[in-house]
Amino acid sequence: MARKPRIEYYGAFYHVITRGNQKQATFKDDADRQKYLEVLACYKKRYGYHLYAYVLMKNHVHLLVETRDTPLSKILQGINQTYTLYFNRKYKTVGHLFQGRYKAILCDKDKYLLTLLKYIHENPLRSKTVKDLSAHLWSSHHAYMGKADECDLIDVDQVLRMFSEKKAQARQLYNVYMGKQVYGVKEAIYSTVDQRLLGDEDFVEHVVEKGVSELKKEKRKTEYSLQAIAKAAETVFGVSLRELRGKNKDSNIMKVKKIFCLVALEYGHRGREIAGYIEKDPAIVTRYGKEKLWYRAEIDFAIKTLNEEKVNSQV
């Protein structure tokens, strides 16, 4: 089957994963890691892309990139070729260092910036390389915590403003967010449309408007019905659909109502559809959608429950 072309346009936002060829180590010492960051900085200055997050692991790299006039393919070609020349010269090797086809998922920045940022920064924790984020020196987490960014790599301001306009307070709130326990995020961020895109149907339409006419308009692969999401909400939080639809102002019920709406939005349901299901005004769902940041852990726990119930139903 022929590979689908990259989706590229001005302002496109990508989660990029570059792996070592045949799983080989791409960094053998800290000098290699520093050199890679210098190469990133060089091409950032040349092409003007924005970099919101990175993590360097032993045999792969995660990047969160927003392009401008230069397409991602040209940016990654320059970065990978330049670093490969350095690596081969240093270690007296030849051939490709990186896999020929890096993974680049076009993402809805408004909905997934913080989720992806957290996922990327927590890679060392999930791999059990370290027990604390501060112990892994080679990620952009430290720039968000206020450490000097020697290569001027990370565009921290836009992210920090999502927490607070005051930088010191924003860093504190960012740290709180990073400390929240996460469940099921991997399933959420790899649930793509057309194997290339992470976002709901509105985002697909946005991309099509950019001229990507061949994009297949399909729903997310792991989409769940509103009924299934309501069942998960009851399983996890003990709040029934009847209570979600009711007028009770109990704080716990109101919180679960928000979480139900946020999970449903994450799985591609439209605000009007969600509002109709719980018999509420669509404006309420829209308002809830702006509070996603503060309910990330609860959303991910509900997603974990959905995934587990799906697996159990297939056994």
LINVEN-V344621 format. One record per residue. N is the residue number from 0. RES is the residue in three letters. SS is DSSP state (helix for helix, strand for strand, loop for the rest). D_FIRST is the distance of its C-alpha to the first C-alpha in Angstrom with 1 decimal. Layout:
N_RES_SS_D_FIRST ; N_RES_SS_D_FIRST
This chain:
0_MET_loop_0.0 ; 1_ALA_loop_3.8 ; 2_ARG_loop_6.5 ; 3_LYS_loop_9.0 ; 4_PRO_loop_12.3 ; 5_ARG_loop_15.3 ; 6_ILE_loop_17.8 ; 7_GLU_loop_21.1 ; 8_TYR_loop_24.6 ; 9_TYR_loop_28.2 ; 10_GLY_loop_29.1 ; 11_ALA_loop_25.6 ; 12_PHE_strand_26.0 ; 13_TYR_strand_23.5 ; 14_HIS_strand_23.4 ; 15_VAL_strand_22.1 ; 16_ILE_strand_21.6 ; 17_THR_strand_21.7 ; 18_ARG_strand_21.8 ; 19_GLY_strand_23.4 ; 20_ASN_helix_21.4 ; 21_GLN_helix_21.4 ; 22_LYS_helix_23.5 ; 23_GLN_loop_26.4 ; 24_ALA_loop_29.1 ; 25_THR_loop_28.8 ; 26_PHE_loop_32.5 ; 27_LYS_loop_35.3 ; 28_ASP_loop_38.3 ; 29_ASP_helix_39.4 ; 30_ALA_helix_39.8 ; 31_ASP_helix_36.0 ; 32_ARG_helix_35.5 ; 33_GLN_helix_38.1 ; 34_LYS_helix_36.6 ; 35_TYR_helix_33.2 ; 36_LEU_helix_35.0 ; 37_GLU_helix_36.9 ; 38_VAL_helix_33.7 ; 39_LEU_helix_32.4 ; 40_ALA_helix_35.8 ; 41_CYS_helix_35.8 ; 42_TYR_helix_32.5 ; 43_LYS_helix_33.6 ; 44_LYS_helix_36.8 ; 45_ARG_helix_35.0 ; 46_TYR_helix_32.4 ; 47_GLY_loop_34.2 ; 48_TYR_loop_31.5 ; 49_HIS_strand_32.7 ; 50_LEU_strand_32.2 ; 51_TYR_strand_33.1 ; 52_ALA_strand_32.3 ; 53_TYR_strand_31.2 ; 54_VAL_strand_31.5 ; 55_LEU_strand_31.3 ; 56_MET_loop_30.6 ; 57_LYS_loop_30.8 ; 58_ASN_loop_27.2 ; 59_HIS_strand_25.6 ; 60_VAL_strand_26.5 ; 61_HIS_strand_26.2 ; 62_LEU_strand_27.1 ; 63_LEU_strand_27.9 ; 64_VAL_strand_27.7 ; 65_GLU_strand_28.6 ; 66_THR_loop_28.1 ; 67_ARG_loop_30.5 ; 68_ASP_loop_30.2 ; 69_THR_loop_28.0 ; 70_PRO_loop_24.2 ; 71_LEU_helix_22.9 ; 72_SER_helix_20.7 ; 73_LYS_helix_23.9 ; 74_ILE_helix_25.9 ; 75_LEU_helix_23.7 ; 76_GLN_helix_23.4 ; 77_GLY_helix_27.2 ; 78_ILE_helix_27.8 ; 79_ASN_helix_25.6 ; 80_GLN_helix_26.7 ; 81_THR_helix_30.3 ; 82_TYR_helix_30.4 ; 83_THR_helix_28.7 ; 84_LEU_helix_31.4 ; 85_TYR_helix_34.0 ; 86_PHE_helix_32.7 ; 87_ASN_helix_32.3 ; 88_ARG_helix_35.7 ; 89_LYS_helix_37.4 ; 90_TYR_helix_36.1 ; 91_LYS_loop_35.9 ; 92_THR_loop_32.3 ; 93_VAL_loop_29.5 ; 94_GLY_loop_25.8 ; 95_HIS_loop_23.4 ; 96_LEU_loop_24.9 ; 97_PHE_strand_22.1 ; 98_GLN_loop_18.4 ; 99_GLY_loop_16.5 ; 100_ARG_loop_14.5 ; 101_TYR_loop_17.2 ; 102_LYS_strand_16.8 ; 103_ALA_strand_18.3 ; 104_ILE_strand_18.9 ; 105_LEU_strand_20.8 ; 106_CYS_strand_23.8 ; 107_ASP_loop_26.7 ; 108_LYS_helix_29.5 ; 109_ASP_helix_32.3 ; 110_LYS_helix_31.1 ; 111_TYR_helix_29.4 ; 112_LEU_helix_31.3 ; 113_LEU_helix_33.8 ; 114_THR_helix_31.5 ; 115_LEU_helix_29.1 ; 116_LEU_helix_32.1 ; 117_LYS_helix_33.5 ; 118_TYR_helix_30.3 ; 119_ILE_helix_30.0 ; 120_HIS_helix_33.7 ; 121_GLU_loop_33.8 ; 122_ASN_helix_31.2 ; 123_PRO_helix_34.0 ; 124_LEU_helix_35.7 ; 125_ARG_helix_32.7 ; 126_SER_loop_32.2 ; 127_LYS_loop_36.0 ; 128_THR_loop_36.5 ; 129_VAL_loop_39.4 ; 130_LYS_loop_41.4 ; 131_ASP_loop_42.1 ; 132_LEU_helix_40.1 ; 133_SER_helix_42.9 ; 134_ALA_helix_42.6 ; 135_HIS_loop_39.2 ; 136_LEU_loop_40.1 ; 137_TRP_loop_36.8 ; 138_SER_strand_35.6 ; 139_SER_loop_36.6 ; 140_HIS_helix_38.4 ; 141_HIS_helix_41.6 ; 142_ALA_helix_41.4 ; 143_TYR_helix_41.5 ; 144_MET_loop_44.5 ; 145_GLY_loop_46.4 ; 146_LYS_loop_46.0 ; 147_ALA_loop_46.2 ; 148_ASP_loop_42.8 ; 149_GLU_loop_43.7 ; 150_CYS_loop_40.7 ; 151_ASP_loop_40.8 ; 152_LEU_loop_37.2 ; 153_ILE_loop_37.1 ; 154_ASP_loop_37.7 ; 155_VAL_loop_39.6 ; 156_ASP_helix_41.8 ; 157_GLN_helix_39.4 ; 158_VAL_helix_38.5 ; 159_LEU_helix_42.1 ; 160_ARG_helix_43.3 ; 161_MET_loop_41.3 ; 162_PHE_loop_43.8 ; 163_SER_loop_47.0 ; 164_GLU_loop_48.4 ; 165_LYS_loop_50.6 ; 166_LYS_helix_48.7 ; 167_ALA_helix_50.6 ; 168_GLN_helix_50.2 ; 169_ALA_helix_46.5 ; 170_ARG_helix_46.0 ; 171_GLN_helix_47.9 ; 172_LEU_helix_45.8 ; 173_TYR_helix_42.6 ; 174_ASN_helix_43.9 ; 175_VAL_helix_44.7 ; 176_TYR_helix_41.2 ; 177_MET_helix_39.7 ; 178_GLY_helix_42.1 ; 179_LYS_loop_40.9 ; 180_GLN_loop_39.3 ; 181_VAL_loop_35.6 ; 182_TYR_loop_33.8 ; 183_GLY_loop_30.1 ; 184_VAL_helix_29.1 ; 185_LYS_helix_25.9 ; 186_GLU_helix_24.7 ; 187_ALA_helix_25.7 ; 188_ILE_helix_24.2 ; 189_TYR_loop_20.7 ; 190_SER_loop_20.6 ; 191_THR_loop_18.3 ; 192_VAL_strand_17.4 ; 193_ASP_loop_13.9 ; 194_GLN_loop_13.2 ; 195_ARG_loop_15.1 ; 196_LEU_strand_18.6 ; 197_LEU_strand_21.7 ; 198_GLY_loop_24.2 ; 199_ASP_loop_25.6 ; 200_GLU_helix_25.3 ; 201_ASP_helix_27.9 ; 202_PHE_helix_25.9 ; 203_VAL_helix_22.8 ; 204_GLU_helix_25.3 ; 205_HIS_helix_26.7 ; 206_VAL_helix_23.4 ; 207_VAL_helix_22.8 ; 208_GLU_helix_26.3 ; 209_LYS_loop_25.3 ; 210_GLY_loop_23.3 ; 211_VAL_loop_19.8 ; 212_SER_loop_19.6 ; 213_GLU_loop_15.9 ; 214_LEU_loop_16.2 ; 215_LYS_loop_15.6 ; 216_LYS_loop_19.1 ; 217_GLU_loop_18.7 ; 218_LYS_loop_21.2 ; 219_ARG_loop_20.9 ; 220_LYS_loop_19.4 ; 221_THR_loop_22.7 ; 222_GLU_loop_25.0 ; 223_TYR_loop_28.3 ; 224_SER_loop_30.8 ; 225_LEU_helix_34.1 ; 226_GLN_helix_35.9 ; 227_ALA_helix_33.9 ; 228_ILE_helix_34.6 ; 229_ALA_helix_38.2 ; 230_LYS_helix_38.4 ; 231_ALA_helix_37.1 ; 232_ALA_helix_39.7 ; 233_GLU_helix_42.4 ; 234_THR_helix_41.3 ; 235_VAL_helix_41.2 ; 236_PHE_helix_44.0 ; 237_GLY_loop_46.1 ; 238_VAL_loop_46.1 ; 239_SER_loop_45.6 ; 240_LEU_helix_44.0 ; 241_ARG_helix_47.5 ; 242_GLU_helix_48.6 ; 243_LEU_helix_45.6 ; 244_ARG_helix_46.7 ; 245_GLY_loop_50.4 ; 246_LYS_loop_52.6 ; 247_ASN_loop_53.6 ; 248_LYS_loop_53.8 ; 249_ASP_loop_53.6 ; 250_SER_helix_51.9 ; 251_ASN_helix_49.6 ; 252_ILE_helix_48.4 ; 253_MET_helix_47.9 ; 254_LYS_helix_45.8 ; 255_VAL_helix_43.6 ; 256_LYS_helix_43.3 ; 257_LYS_helix_41.8 ; 258_ILE_helix_39.4 ; 259_PHE_helix_38.2 ; 260_CYS_helix_37.6 ; 261_LEU_helix_35.8 ; 262_VAL_helix_33.4 ; 263_ALA_helix_32.8 ; 264_LEU_helix_32.0 ; 265_GLU_helix_29.6 ; 266_TYR_loop_27.6 ; 267_GLY_loop_27.3 ; 268_HIS_loop_30.4 ; 269_ARG_loop_32.5 ; 270_GLY_helix_36.0 ; 271_ARG_helix_37.7 ; 272_GLU_helix_35.9 ; 273_ILE_helix_37.0 ; 274_ALA_helix_40.5 ; 275_GLY_helix_40.9 ; 276_TYR_helix_39.9 ; 277_ILE_loop_42.6 ; 278_GLU_loop_44.9 ; 279_LYS_loop_45.3 ; 280_ASP_loop_45.3 ; 281_PRO_helix_41.9 ; 282_ALA_helix_43.7 ; 283_ILE_helix_44.2 ; 284_VAL_helix_40.5 ; 285_THR_helix_39.9 ; 286_ARG_helix_42.7 ; 287_TYR_helix_41.3 ; 288_GLY_helix_38.0 ; 289_LYS_loop_39.8 ; 290_GLU_loop_41.1 ; 291_LYS_helix_37.7 ; 292_LEU_helix_38.7 ; 293_TRP_helix_41.7 ; 294_TYR_helix_40.1 ; 295_ARG_helix_37.0 ; 296_ALA_helix_38.1 ; 297_GLU_helix_39.0 ; 298_ILE_helix_35.7 ; 299_ASP_helix_33.8 ; 300_PHE_helix_36.1 ; 301_ALA_helix_35.4 ; 302_ILE_helix_31.6 ; 303_LYS_helix_32.2 ; 304_THR_helix_34.2 ; 305_LEU_helix_31.6 ; 306_ASN_helix_28.9 ; 307_GLU_helix_31.5 ; 308_GLU_helix_32.5 ; 309_LYS_helix_29.0 ; 310_VAL_helix_28.6 ; 311_ASN_helix_32.0 ; 312_SER_helix_31.3 ; 313_GLN_helix_28.5 ; 314_VAL_loop_30.6
